[in-house]
Amino acid sequence: MKLQRTMHLRRNRSLDQRAAHACDSRRILHSASDAILSVGHDNTILLANPAAARMFDTGVASLQGSPLARFIVAPGADARTPPDYFPAGLGRAGRRATDYAVTGIRSDGERFPIEGSISSVEHEGRPIYTVILRDVSERHLVQQTLARSHDQLRQLSSALQSIREEERTHIARELHDDLGQLLASLRMDLTLLARVERLPEASTPLLGGMESNLLTAIASLRRIATNLRPRALDEGGLYFALQGLRDEFTERHGIACTVLADEAELRLDDAASTAIFRIVQEALTNIARHAGARHVCVNLYRTNGDLLLTIQDDGRGIRAQDMGKAESLGLIGMRERVWAMQGDITIGADEPPGTRIDIVLPIAGHVV
């Protein structure tokens, strides 16, 4: 008899503990800020907390006993169990590895983005699933706003580059056509003046110095005009403009430069030709300033509607931390020009010595 009473007391104490535990669990469930659903293996919602009711704009009683598909969009007709609503194939969108992107349905039919995680426990031989959901509508709105702002900045950058190129072209033509002709005329006048027989002897070295200064001014004018907008780009095309850029780079910096290209493959319209020329020009400028290289190889060839551009030097190599610096305007400008053409660019020093730049540009609509 005493043994039976002891067992009875233990059984009652165990039931009281379970009841207290269940009470604590319900209290935690109802006070949680995240929406929590307890779902049976047949996709029926067994338990819901007030946060879930607020999320779906309904009452707790309306949630409990309803099918899961009433409040979460099923990924397909074969979603038979709760895990089918959170398949790995949907892609994880959250900050944790257990977060999955799903779509919720409010009581009025409005759909909204949700991040959710799911876990299960066994109860009387059947799985019970706990689903924790978070409304990420505001985050998605912020992401969309940032994406729009990013696109607008890209468009602005592209427009500014176009305006800058137009101004460069205009100034280069003004310098070449107006100032260049004026200097050429002055040189002709100076040549005629030097042929006059009755000039004082003291004027001879003066005329020689004037002619030397005039030749220097003409050479400077040509160099400035070419840097602004090479005439070869308009008159000969991209291939000859790159040859001139190579020669000027080698002469000015003393760095050997090889350009491997086929003229027939570089017959592109003005927009593409200008962008590619500026990309190569910016890359060579960066090499001259930072690389300490002795040789540069520029390789351009077409394949499957794309132009593949590789620029490789034998210098000290770029560091990974340098590529993300805000002051690396040359790299930023190159990326913007590549992205404006819907291309891809890879910059790295994986093949020492030196740095290698690989660019893929779709040019199907730019071939002349």
N, C-alpha and C positions, 0 to 999 in steps of 0.2 A: 504493500500500500504506500509506504513511504517513497519507494522507488518510482511508482507511478506519479505521485504528487510532484516529485523532483522533475521528472520528464515533462509533465504538464506545465510547470513553471518555466522550464527552459523553452518549451515551444511557444508559450505566450510571450516570453521575453524576445525571442527571435522574431515573432510577428510584429511586436511593438517596434523593434529596431528597423524592420523592413518598412513599416508604416512611416516611421520617423524619417528614414532615408528617402522614401518616396515623396514625403512632404517637403524635405529639403530640396530634392531634385526639382519638384514643381516650382518651389520658390525661386530657385536659381533660373529655371527656364523662363518664368514670367518676368524676372527682372533683367534678363539679358538684353543688350542693345541690338544684337544681331537677330535677324529673323531665323527661327529654328522650327523645323518640321520633323515630326516622327512619322515615318511612312512604312506601311506594311509591304510584304513582298508582292502583293497584288496591286501596288501603286495607289492604295487608299491612304489618305492622310489620317493618321490616328490621333495625333496631338499637335497643337500649334500654340505658339506663344503670342502675346499681344503685339510684339514687334513685327511678327509675320503678318498679323491682321492689318497693321498700319501700312506695311509695305504694299500689300495687295488691295488696300482700300476696302476692306470688308471686316466682318466680325470673326472672332475665334470660332464660334459655333458654325459659321458658314464654311470655314476651312476644314474643320474636323468632319470626317466622313465623306469628303469630296475626293474625286480622283485627282491625282497629281497633274494630269494633263489639263485640268481646268485652270491651273495657275502657272504652269511652266510649259513652254512649247516643246513638244516631243520632237526629237531629231528625225524620227521616221515612224512609219506605221508599225514597225516591229519592236517598239519600245515597250517591253512587257514587264520589266522590273525597274526600280528606281535607278540602279547603275546605268541602265540604258539611256537615261536622260543626261548623263555626264560622261560620255565616251571620250577616250583619249584623243580620238580623231578630230574632235571639235577644236582642239588647240587650247592650250592653257594660257589664260590671259591675265591672271592675277600675279600678285607679288610672291605667293607661295606656290610650291610645286603641286599642292593639292587643289588649287583653284582652277575652276573651269568656267568658260564663258557660256552662259545660257541666256535665254530670253524669257522674261516673266510676263504674265498677263494680269492686269488689274481687273477689278470687278466690272469696270465699264468697258473692258475689251482693249484698253490701251496697252501696247507692248513696250517694254523697257529693258535695258541691259542689266544683267545680274552676274555677279561672281559667286560661285557656289562650290562647296566641298561636301563630300558624302563619306560616311563611315557606317559600319554595321555591327550589331551584336546579336548573339543567338538568344532567343526566348522561346522556351518550350519547343525546341527543335526547329524553329522558323526564324529567319533573319528579320530583324527590325532595323530600319535604316534611319540614321539621323542626318538631316540635311541642314547645313548652315548657309544662309544666303545674305548677300550684301547688295544693296541697290547702288549701282555705279553710274547712274544717269548723269550726275553732276560731273564726275570725272570724265565721262565720254564727251560731255559738252565742252569741258575745258580742252580736251585733246583735239576736238574738232575745231575749236577756236584757234588753238595754237597751230594746227595744220593749215588753216586758212591764212593765218598771219604769215606762216612760213612760205606758203605759195605766193602771197602778195609780195613778200620781200624778194623772193626769187624773180618774180616778174619785174619788180622795180630795179633789181640789179641788172637784169637783162636789158631793160629799157635804157638805163644809165650807160651801160656798155655800148649800146647802139648809138646813143647820142654822142658819147665820147669819141667813137670811131668816126662818126660823121664830122665832128669838129676837127679831129686830126686830119681827115682827108681834105677838108676845106682849107685849113691853115697850111698844109703841105703844098696844096696847089697854089695858094696865094704866094707863098714863099718862092716856089719854083717859077711861077709865071711872071709875077711882078718884080719881086726883089732880085730874082735870078737874072731876068732880062736886063734890069737896071745895072747890075754889077757887070754883066757881059758887055753892055754898052760902054760903061766906064773903062773897061779894059781895052776895048777897041780904040776909044779916044786917047787913052794913054799910049797905046802902040803908035798911033799916028803922031802924037806929040813928040815921041822919042825919035821920030824920023826927021824932024825939023833940023836943018843944018846950023842955024845961027843961035842955037840955045847956048847959054853960058855953061862953062865946064862944071861949075858947082851944082848945076841942076841934074847932071847925069846920075850921081849916086842917089839923089833924091827921087828921081824917076824910078830907079831900080828898086828902092825901098818901097815906093808906092805900089809898084807892080807885084812885089812879093807879098805885101799886105793884102792886096786885092785878090791874089790867088788863094791866100789863106782864108779870106772871107768867103770866097766862092766854095772852097772845099768844106768849110764849116757849114755853110748854108745847105749844101748837098747832104751832108751827114745828118743835120737836124731834120731836113725835110724827109729823108729816108727813114729816120727813126719814127717820125710821125706817121708816115704812110709810104712805104716803098712803091715807087712807080712800077716796078716789075710786077707787083701784085695786080695792078690794073692792066698793064700792057702785055705781060708775058704769062701771068698766071701763078699759081701757088708753087709749082716746081721751081721756076726761075727765081721767085722771091726767096725761097728757102736756100737756094744756092748763094744768092747775094748775102743773106743773113749769115750763112756759114763763113763766107769769106770775110765779112766785116768782123765777126766774132773772133776768128783766128787772128786777124791782123791787130785788133784792138787789145785782146787779152793774152795772146801768145799761147792759146790752148788749141791743140789739133782737134779738128771736128770733121766727122764723116757723115754725109747724108746719103742714105741708101733709099732710093725711090725711083719709080718709073713715071716719066712725064705723063704718059697716057692714063695712068691710074689717078692722077691728081688734077684732072680737069673737072673742077667743081665750081659751083656758083659762088658769088661774092661773099655771101654770109658764111658758108662753110670754109671757104679759103681764108677769109679774114680770121675766123675763130681758130683754125688750126695754126695759122702763122703766129698769132698772138700767144697761143699755148706754147709753141716751140720757143718763141722769143723769151717768154717769161721763164721757161725752164732753163734756157742758156744763161739768162741774167742771174738766176739763183745759183747756178753752178759756178759762174765767174766770181760771185760774191762770197760764197760759203764753202764750196766743195774742196778747193785746192787741188783740182783735177789736172791731169796732163792730156787727157784725151776724152772726147765725147763722141758717141755714136747715136745718130738719129735714123730710125728705120721706119718707113711708112709703106704699107702695102694693103691692098683691098682683098677681101674674101667674104663671100656670101652677103653682099650688100653692106658690109661694114668696112670701115677703115681702121686698121690696127696701127697704132703709133707707139713706138718704144723709144725712150730716151735713156741712155745709160752712160754713166761716167765712171772713172776710176779714182774718184776722190775719197774723202774721209768717210763718206756715208752719212745719211740723215738718221737722226735718232728718233725713236717713237714719240718721245715727249715734245720734240720740236714741231711735229706735224699738227699738234692740237693747239699751239700757241696762237693767241689772238693777233699778235704782231706779225705772224707769218702770212702777210698779205699776198705775197707771190703765189703761195700754194692755194690760198683761198680763191684768188682770181682764176687760177687754172681750173680748180674744181667747178667754179661757177660757170665758166665757159663750157666745160665738158657737160655739166648737168643741163645747161641751157639747150644743148644739142641732144638731150636724152641719152647721153653716153655714160660710160663707167670709167673710173680712174683708180689705179692702185699705185701707191707710192711706198717704197720700202727699200731696206738695205739687206735683204735676205741672201743676196749673192755677193759677198764682199770680194774685192774692195769696191767701194762706190755705192751709188744709188741708182735704182732702176724705176722708171715710171712707165707703166703700161696703161694705155688708153684705148678704149673701143668706142668708135663713133658710128652710129647708123647714118649712112649717107645716101641711101637709096633715092631719096627725094632731092638730092643736091647735085647729082651727076649732070654735067653739061654734055 
